[in-house]
Amino acid sequence: MGDKNVLHLLHFRVTITKRRLCIMSKTATINMRIEPTIKAQAETVFSSFGISVTDAINIFLHASIMEGGFPFQPKQPRYNRETLLAMQEARDIMDGKIEPKRYPSLSALMDDLDAEDAHA
């Protein structure tokens, strides 16, 4: 009967060893560029859960696989009409479609901004 217990214990150790081998699988490295302030904020958030940014990224990737896509509903930001017009004006300036306004001084710029606010 003693041999049976030893055999059972040996089987248990082999099973545990096999599980460790499965858990300690190879990992791949992902290099990412992230704004330093975003990284710091993310580290603060995730550390409050007791996990690292790497852990959070792994959770995101596993959830994405389980969902077959994003694990949340991605949405386009919604801007008001004034912001949309300003964004279009900026694109037009960058594309050379319109000339940017130029001011001889800071006070001239401020006067123009005040005039725009008065008409709004």
C-alpha positions in Angstrom: 0.0 0.0 0.0 3.0 2.3 0.7 4.2 1.8 -2.9 0.8 2.9 -4.2 1.0 6.2 -2.4 4.5 6.8 -3.7 3.4 6.0 -7.2 0.5 8.4 -6.8 2.8 11.1 -5.5 5.2 10.6 -8.4 2.2 10.9 -10.9 1.1 14.1 -9.1 4.6 15.6 -9.5 4.8 14.7 -13.2 1.4 16.3 -13.8 2.5 19.4 -12.0 5.7 19.5 -14.0 3.8 19.1 -17.3 1.5 22.0 -16.3 4.4 24.2 -15.6 5.8 23.4 -19.0 2.5 24.5 -20.6 2.3 27.7 -18.6 5.9 28.7 -19.2 5.5 28.8 -23.0 7.6 31.0 -25.2 6.8 34.7 -25.5 7.1 37.1 -28.4 8.2 40.7 -28.0 6.2 43.7 -29.3 7.9 47.0 -29.5 5.6 50.0 -29.3 5.9 53.7 -29.3 3.8 55.5 -26.8 3.6 59.0 -25.6 5.4 59.2 -22.2 2.4 60.9 -20.5 0.0 58.2 -21.8 2.4 55.5 -20.6 2.7 57.0 -17.2 -1.1 57.4 -16.9 -1.6 53.8 -18.0 0.9 52.5 -15.5 -0.9 54.4 -12.7 -4.3 52.9 -13.8 -3.1 49.4 -14.2 -0.9 49.4 -11.0 -4.1 50.2 -9.1 -5.3 46.7 -10.3 -2.0 45.2 -9.4 -1.0 44.5 -13.0 1.6 45.9 -15.4 1.1 47.5 -18.8 2.4 44.3 -20.3 -0.3 42.3 -18.4 -3.0 44.8 -19.5 -1.9 44.4 -23.2 -2.0 40.6 -22.8 -5.5 40.9 -21.4 -6.5 43.1 -24.3 -5.1 40.7 -26.8 -6.7 37.6 -25.2 -10.1 39.4 -25.0 -9.7 40.5 -28.7 -9.2 36.9 -29.7 -12.2 35.7 -27.6 -14.4 38.4 -29.1 -13.1 38.0 -32.6 -12.4 41.7 -32.7 -12.2 44.6 -30.3 -13.4 43.7 -26.8 -15.2 47.1 -26.8 -17.2 49.1 -29.3 -14.8 51.5 -31.1 -16.4 54.8 -31.8 -15.5 57.8 -33.9 -15.2 61.0 -31.9 -18.1 63.5 -32.4 -17.2 67.1 -32.9 -19.4 70.1 -33.0 -19.8 72.2 -36.2 -17.3 74.8 -35.1 -14.6 72.3 -34.4 -15.3 70.4 -37.7 -14.9 73.7 -39.6 -11.7 74.5 -37.7 -10.3 71.1 -38.5 -11.2 71.5 -42.2 -9.6 74.9 -42.3 -6.4 73.4 -40.8 -6.4 70.7 -43.5 -6.9 73.3 -46.2 -4.0 75.3 -44.9 -1.7 72.2 -44.8 -2.8 71.2 -48.3 -2.1 74.8 -49.6 -5.7 75.4 -50.6 -5.9 78.5 -48.5 -3.3 80.9 -47.1 -2.9 81.0 -43.4 -3.7 84.3 -41.7 -0.6 86.3 -40.7 -0.4 89.0 -38.1 2.3 91.7 -37.6 2.0 91.5 -33.8 0.4 89.6 -31.0 -2.0 92.4 -30.4 -3.3 92.2 -34.0 -3.9 88.5 -33.5 -5.8 89.1 -30.3 -7.9 91.9 -31.9 -8.8 89.4 -34.7 -9.7 86.7 -32.2 -11.8 89.2 -30.2 -13.6 90.2 -33.4 -14.4 86.6 -34.3 -15.8 86.0 -30.8 -18.0 89.1 -31.1 -19.5 87.7 -34.4 -20.1 84.3 -33.0 
